[in-house]
């Protein structure tokens, strides 16, 4: 559920230690074999879009709060224009408010070795999604979700069959269609340590490189 909260224009944000990502073992979107089993489908997941218009409708000094206690996937869609991520807060189960902009920076500035870093702000789809549980994306199989929990991320260069929108974004054989799911701790910005519900946020981003 999207809620609006009026506070001062100066946002109190949590500081995320970006270096913790590498130190905690989230080396980034390392390539992984796609599992042969089917994606786990979580029932009753709601989908909501956040667009530039969502923020434009708010009065000055007001923030858009995304309730991360809900079984909801929020699609952050910037196809119609740039989004001021500093005006979006994630509200965790314990009431903690997390700056989306700060958490995005923790994800984007991780160390990814030879693999491409997640391009949340420059996706060829012009959107990325967030949820409080990676299973809500309905993209990964049970074994792949286990791998995500072990590594903090899952990367594939082929969209899994059967999920909505899995069709290729391009038919050019020289292009690579990839997706990455990353989960990050709401406090440290690194790999979740306990995986206790409400203590982390998961991101899904897709991209085509040609």
C-alpha positions as CSV (number, residue, x, y, z in Angstrom):
1,X,0.0,0.0,0.0
2,X,1.3,3.5,-0.9
3,X,0.9,5.9,1.9
4,X,1.7,9.6,2.1
5,X,3.5,11.1,5.0
6,X,4.0,14.9,5.6
7,X,7.2,15.8,7.3
8,X,9.8,18.5,6.8
9,X,11.4,18.8,3.4
10,X,14.7,17.6,4.9
11,X,14.5,13.8,4.8
12,X,16.0,11.8,7.7
13,X,17.7,8.9,5.9
14,X,19.6,5.9,7.0
15,X,23.3,5.9,6.0
16,X,24.2,2.7,4.2
17,X,27.8,1.5,4.3
18,X,28.3,0.8,0.6
19,X,31.5,-1.1,1.2
20,X,29.7,-3.6,3.3
21,X,28.2,-5.1,0.2
22,X,31.5,-6.5,-1.0
23,X,32.7,-7.4,2.5
24,X,29.5,-9.2,3.3
25,X,29.8,-11.4,0.3
26,X,27.4,-9.7,-2.1
27,X,29.9,-9.6,-4.9
28,X,27.2,-8.5,-7.3
29,X,25.3,-10.2,-10.1
30,X,27.7,-13.1,-10.8
31,X,26.5,-15.3,-13.6
32,X,24.6,-18.4,-12.5
33,X,23.1,-21.4,-14.2
34,X,19.3,-21.1,-14.7
35,X,17.6,-23.9,-12.8
36,X,15.5,-26.5,-14.6
37,X,12.6,-26.4,-12.1
38,X,9.7,-24.0,-12.5
39,X,9.5,-20.5,-10.8
40,X,7.9,-20.5,-7.4
41,X,4.5,-18.6,-7.7
42,X,3.5,-16.7,-4.6
43,X,-0.3,-16.2,-4.5
44,X,-2.1,-13.0,-3.8
45,X,0.8,-10.7,-4.6
46,X,-0.4,-7.1,-5.5
47,X,1.3,-5.0,-8.0
48,X,1.6,-1.2,-7.9
49,X,3.3,1.3,-10.1
50,X,5.2,4.4,-8.9
51,X,5.7,7.0,-11.6
52,X,6.8,10.6,-11.8
53,X,3.1,11.5,-11.7
54,X,2.8,9.8,-8.3
55,X,5.3,12.3,-6.9
56,X,4.0,15.3,-8.9
57,X,0.6,14.9,-7.2
58,X,2.2,15.4,-3.7
59,X,2.4,18.8,-2.0
60,X,5.9,20.3,-1.4
61,X,7.6,18.7,1.6
62,X,5.6,15.5,1.4
63,X,7.1,12.1,0.8
64,X,5.7,9.0,-0.8
65,X,5.9,6.1,1.6
66,X,5.8,2.5,0.4
67,X,4.5,0.0,2.9
68,X,6.9,-2.9,2.8
69,X,4.9,-5.0,5.2
70,X,2.4,-5.7,2.4
71,X,2.7,-8.6,-0.1
72,X,3.3,-6.0,-2.9
73,X,5.7,-5.6,-5.7
74,X,6.3,-1.9,-6.5
75,X,7.3,-1.1,-10.0
76,X,9.3,2.1,-10.1
77,X,8.5,3.2,-13.6
78,X,10.4,6.2,-15.0
79,X,9.4,5.7,-18.7
80,X,7.6,9.1,-18.7
81,X,10.3,11.1,-17.0
82,X,12.8,11.1,-14.1
83,X,11.8,10.2,-10.6
84,X,13.0,12.1,-7.5
85,X,14.0,9.0,-5.5
86,X,14.9,11.1,-2.5
87,X,11.1,11.7,-2.0
88,X,10.4,8.0,-1.6
89,X,10.6,6.1,1.6
90,X,10.3,2.5,2.4
91,X,8.5,1.7,5.6
92,X,9.7,-1.6,7.1
93,X,7.7,-3.9,9.5
94,X,9.4,-2.4,12.6
95,X,8.4,1.1,11.5
96,X,11.9,2.0,10.3
97,X,11.9,4.4,7.3
98,X,14.5,3.8,4.6
99,X,15.4,6.2,1.9
100,X,15.0,4.6,-1.5
101,X,17.7,6.8,-3.0
102,X,20.2,5.7,-0.3
103,X,19.4,2.0,-0.7
104,X,19.6,2.2,-4.5
105,X,23.1,3.7,-4.2
106,X,24.1,0.8,-2.0
107,X,23.0,-1.6,-4.7
108,X,24.4,0.3,-7.6
109,X,27.8,1.0,-6.1
110,X,28.6,-2.6,-5.0
111,X,31.6,-4.4,-6.4
112,X,30.6,-6.7,-9.3
113,X,33.9,-8.0,-10.6
114,X,33.6,-8.9,-14.3
115,X,29.8,-8.8,-14.3
116,X,27.6,-5.8,-15.1
117,X,26.4,-3.7,-12.2
118,X,22.7,-3.4,-11.8
119,X,21.5,-0.4,-13.7
120,X,18.5,0.6,-11.7
121,X,18.3,4.1,-13.2
122,X,19.2,3.1,-16.7
123,X,17.3,-0.1,-17.4
124,X,16.3,-0.6,-21.0
125,X,12.8,-1.3,-19.6
126,X,12.9,2.1,-17.8
127,X,11.8,0.5,-14.6
128,X,12.8,-1.7,-11.7
129,X,10.8,-3.4,-9.0
130,X,11.1,-3.7,-5.3
131,X,9.5,-6.0,-2.7
132,X,10.1,-7.2,0.8
133,X,10.6,-10.8,-0.4
134,X,12.3,-12.0,-3.7
135,X,9.6,-14.8,-4.0
136,X,7.0,-12.0,-4.7
137,X,8.6,-11.4,-8.1
138,X,7.5,-14.9,-9.2
139,X,10.6,-15.4,-11.3
140,X,12.9,-17.8,-9.5
141,X,12.6,-21.5,-8.7
142,X,13.1,-22.9,-5.2
143,X,16.8,-23.8,-5.9
144,X,17.4,-20.3,-7.4
145,X,15.8,-18.6,-4.4
146,X,18.1,-20.8,-2.2
147,X,21.1,-19.5,-4.3
148,X,19.9,-15.9,-3.9
149,X,19.8,-16.4,-0.1
150,X,23.3,-17.9,-0.1
151,X,24.9,-15.2,-2.3
152,X,22.6,-12.2,-1.8
153,X,21.8,-12.0,-5.5
154,X,20.8,-14.1,-8.5
155,X,21.8,-13.2,-12.1
156,X,20.7,-14.8,-15.4
157,X,21.1,-13.8,-19.0
158,X,17.8,-15.4,-20.1
159,X,14.4,-14.4,-18.9
160,X,12.7,-17.5,-17.5
161,X,9.8,-18.8,-19.5
162,X,6.3,-18.5,-18.2
163,X,6.4,-15.2,-16.2
164,X,4.5,-12.2,-17.6
165,X,6.7,-10.1,-19.8
166,X,9.3,-12.8,-20.3
167,X,9.3,-12.4,-24.0
168,X,12.6,-11.1,-25.5
169,X,13.0,-7.4,-25.6
170,X,15.0,-7.8,-28.7
171,X,15.5,-10.4,-31.5
172,X,19.0,-9.2,-32.2
173,X,21.3,-12.3,-31.7
174,X,24.1,-10.0,-30.7
175,X,22.1,-8.6,-27.7
176,X,22.0,-10.0,-24.2
177,X,18.7,-10.0,-22.2
178,X,19.6,-10.3,-18.5
179,X,17.9,-9.9,-15.2
180,X,19.2,-9.6,-11.7
181,X,17.6,-10.0,-8.3
182,X,19.4,-8.5,-5.3
183,X,18.4,-8.4,-1.7
184,X,20.0,-5.9,0.7
185,X,19.9,-5.4,4.4
186,X,17.7,-2.4,5.4
187,X,20.4,-1.1,7.9
188,X,23.8,-2.0,6.5
189,X,23.1,-2.0,2.8
190,X,25.0,-5.3,2.5
191,X,23.9,-8.9,2.2
192,X,21.1,-9.8,4.6
193,X,22.5,-11.8,7.5
194,X,19.4,-13.2,9.2
195,X,16.8,-13.0,6.3
196,X,14.3,-12.3,8.9
197,X,11.1,-10.9,7.3
198,X,11.1,-7.1,7.3
199,X,14.8,-6.6,7.7
200,X,15.7,-6.5,4.0
201,X,14.5,-5.3,0.6
202,X,14.8,-7.1,-2.7
203,X,15.3,-5.5,-6.1
204,X,14.6,-6.8,-9.6
205,X,16.0,-5.2,-12.7
206,X,16.2,-6.3,-16.4
207,X,18.3,-5.0,-19.1
208,X,19.4,-5.6,-22.7
209,X,22.9,-5.0,-23.8
210,X,23.7,-4.8,-27.5
